[in-house]
Every structure is written in C-alpha cells, then in structure tokens.
C-alpha cells in the first residue's frame, strides 16, 4: 500500500494506492480517497495498521487503518501520544520510520535510536498509548540524511554530500547490536527514498536483467568472455630509448623540441642498489647518447657488459634496470636536471637463453623504454636535506590518504611535499619569481662524471595495493585473486628535490600471494608488504658535486618477521553492479556462461593512486612485469542468471586492465 498526502486537493487530501507491479499492473493503482485534514502535517509514518501524524502544534495522533492489506478500510483516530521527552525525540528527528511495533528515529546530530510503541486498554475500553525506553543504536553518523528499515533487524542509511562521486551512498547495517555489513550498497540514489518492510515479494523474472528506465537491449547478443591470446611482445634488444623535454614539454605541443643536444649518461642501477656507504657507490656507466632536435635519444648497450652488471641482470631474470641522466642550463642561467628509470632486456642474458618460450616472452614485456621526462630545476646543495619530523609527516597528503584510504584508481598528485601539503597549483619551475619551464635548455660541456648512490633509509610498508583489483562478482559466482609475479614488477618511484616530490617509476622482484573462493559480492583491494628504500644520488664531476637528487624505490617484496604475507584492503564493490555496467562502452562487455569461468592472466593491471605511504610521500603502484597475474570469475550453474562482465580499459578479450561484473 502507498499513501499520498496532497496539499492541493482539499476534498481528498489522502489517496490510497495499491502497488500491482508484481502482477503486471501499475505502481499506483487508485484504491480509495480519504477526506482527512493532513495537508499541514509535519510528518507521517506507518506500520500498515497504524498511521502516526505529527501535527503543526507538535501533537502526535495515532490513526487505525482497519484494512491495512487492501488500503480501503476506515481510517479513524484512536489515540494521541502523551507528551514526554520521548515524544520530543520523534518531533525533532530528521527522519522517523517504523518496523512492527518499534519506532526508529534519525537525529540531526547523526544518532539512530529506537523505542517500542505500546497500546493498552483501560477498564472503559479506551486505548492508551505509551513509548518504551529509548535505546541508542548508533551515534556519530556523518552526512546521513535519511534512514529506513527494509525488514526487521536491518537499517539502511542514505548519505548526501557535495561530492558527486559519493553522494547518494546507501549503507546497510544490522541491529542488536548495530553493525555495518555493507558500507557501500550503491552510490547515486538522490531524493527521498520510499521503503517499507514487505511480507513477501514476487519472484523475479529470470529472463529480465534488473534496470531503471528503459529496458536494456537483449544481452544474449553479447560475446562469450574469452581470454585474449598471448599478445605480441617486444623482442629482447640491446637498444634503449627515451626523451627529455622542457618543463612544459608535456603540456604544450612542440616545446619539447628545444631540449636538444643534451648529453645523456646511461648507468646500471641494480649493481649498487644495496650500498650503504655514506660516500655512495658508483653506478657502472654503460654508454652515452645525445638528444635529437625533438629531445629523443637512443643508446645501444655494449656487447660485453661488466661482470657485476651481467650478474645483476641474470639475478633479475634477464631484466636490466637502468638510469638515464642529463643536465643543462636554461636561458636565464638556471641549472636543470633530467633523470629517467628504464628497463632493458638484452637477448644475451644467461637466464634468457635458458628460459622457455613463455618465459622469454614474459621477459620481453619488461621493456619500458621510450619515456618522456621533463627536466627539473637542479640543486647541488643538500645541507638541509633531513628527514621530515613526525609533525610534518602528519600534515602531508600521504598521511591524509593513509588515515582515510579510499578505493580509487585516481592518479597520485604529481607534486607532493614530505613536510606538509603543497598548493594544488604548485609550480616547481618558479626560480627567482620567474617561470623557467618554457626556457630553452643549453647543454653543458662534456665532463668526466660519475653517478654515486647511497641508501639513506629503508622501511617495510604494508601497502602497494596490487592490481588487478579482484572485485566481488554477483549472481552465484566465486571470486579468486592470485598474484604469481616473476622477475621485476614496476611500482612507482618517487623522484625529485628534497621536499618537492615528483612521481616517476621503478622497482624489483616479486612472489606469490592472493585470495581465492571468497563467494559472491566480495570486492576488496589486496595489499602486500614491500621494502621501500630512500636513496641519495649525486652526479660528481672532477671531484665536485654537480647535482643531488633523491628517490624512493620499492626494493623487494619482503614479509616482516612474524608478519602477514598480504592484507585485505578497502571494499571496492561499488565498482561492480548494473550502474557501472550500463555506463561502460558496449564493446567492453561480455558474458560468462553458467558453469564456466573466465580468467585474465597475461594482461597488465590497472594503476592505484595513493597506494603507499613512505616518509610522508604517497606513491602510486602499477604492475608491469607480471605475466602470471590472475583475476578469475567462476559462474554458478543456474541458467536463470546472467553473469555479465566488462573491461575497465578495453574489451575483456584485449587489454581490459581489470574486469568488473554485474
């Protein structure tokens, strides 16, 4: 039954309707009009047999509907609630609803309470009403504007915020005691929600996909989900490439052409990665190149690599981690520095020669040259380069993200400070009050230089939400997430001047972990322990320091003594569901047949922003060298269900990154 109170129809201000949609009829089938003066009522709620009305004078009348199942019975006043502090709670509440004989209220300050409604009769047969003791279910709810119960022992809450991505979030909780069981049932439900507990529901049509508005097209035309064939992979090569641009070279077309004639030095990064010498250890130089007119450069590595470099490459299953460095001077005399982290896979690697064809193809996928890197203002003085204080770290973006982690794949801000929050429009190219990002860069005269690196600090961080996000899958399915990662996985490296951090990328090593068979509606990020190391780098020419910069790098997958190999992270079930499905490009969609499964095992996964907090700096993470990285959905055997999936970045048979399900 649905009741409507009209403020304009004075003859029939109360209209009763029957919801006949279960039998193919209308949602609002007129049943009866009542001439009750409720047009000025402040609030009305009902449990079917009783209807409660808060009048404009703050009295509360109780009416009886003598035919609650059909809605066509007489409605008569039977009593009024006595004035008391409990009555004041009902009158001042932001929302009121009822389940059976229990009245719930949501207060303005975010508290949910309930009390029992009691009726008795005196000796003359008159009905006496009372409210039982107030019981607090939950306090401190922020942004909750409405609440209701779809049935006994369950409360749904609706949050309205200024954020279009989170407003209209419905959460579900159970009572006695109050405990949240799903903090994100759905997002985007706006306006008043009409809900009441039903005694029964009509069976859903197994051939119709749930929807709002226009029915969707027949999903039977969707292709059956099939994993893509092994993609064409780069061939192992001795050649690495990259590009250095002006500070605005990635924002304005053609400006990158001015970063020409720069000498690029390529060094092996892994050989001295573990050095803790205060003076630093030299990275072996593997060659030099010169940037072309558009800033690009290319270098063919020597056919005979130093023994230490060859060993590091073989230890890394054939992948060789490199650093490419260049320096120059802008028109106004500001020294600038460019540093790029690259990976090469030379075909002569001992490990690669002994590998199977699959392993060789996997190794080739590690190649990630061709980067475009903007030059940064250079520094030669690191006297003030001290670790941030605990108070400074608490003010950083990373600390804020850690305190309130969100399920997001948004990019980590390009610039951060490990000593507090930088302005959103922070410009690292302001030198002496002038923006030098578009100034032409003149190369320095060739010098005899070495790159030295020193490990400053290392910590085990239980972060790095590894993709792909294994999302909870609906409709009689089981969820599995494995991460069997070999060789070198690419996490983001933070690089920049002390206190001014820019995002870049590098990493090493991996192991096997994950979760499996979690059942339907399970959707969590997965976090792994990775050892991060802060390095101090210096470019030393003729005994003098020309440049100083710092990096934070993922050293290895490392489980702390007695610690966990992985942790379940943030609930990301909101990424699944019909809303995301119907917003996705149709070319990304597919179906999983009942009794079968679909698995992604050879596609690179999506990037997570703000995934790691290290020394006040938030890092993102993306896996690149992880060909056995799996995401799997197993469909149940019910033929009445449709297991619909879609790729985040493309068709599931191509390069989806991850897939979601409805």
Protein Blocks (a to p, Z undefined) as FASTA:
>chain_A
ZZdddfklmmlmcccdddfklnopafblcfbdcdddfklpfbdcdehjaccdddfkopac
ddddfblmnopaccddfbdcdddfklmmmmmpmbdcdehjaccdddfkopacdddddddd
dfkopacddddddddfbghiehiabdcdfbghiacdddddfblklgoiacdddehiaddf
bfblbghiecjddddddfbdcdddfkbccdehjadddfklpccdddddddddddddfbdc
dddddfklmmpghklmmmghiacddddfklmmmpcbfnbpadddfbdcdddfkopacddd
dfbdcfklmmmmmmnnopacdddddddddfkopacddddddddddfkbmklmmpcfklmm
mmmmmpcghiacddddddfbfklmccddfklmmmpmklmmmmmccddfbdcdfbdcfkbc
cdfklcfkbgghiafklgccddddddddddddddfbdcdddehiadddddddehhiacdd
ddddehjadddddeddehiacdddddeedddeddehebghiacdddddddddddddddde
ehiafbdcdddddfbacddehiafbdcdddfklmgcjklmmmpcfklgccddehiacddf
kbccdddehkbcgehiacddddfblckbccdddddfbfkbccddddfkbcfklmnopacd
ZZ
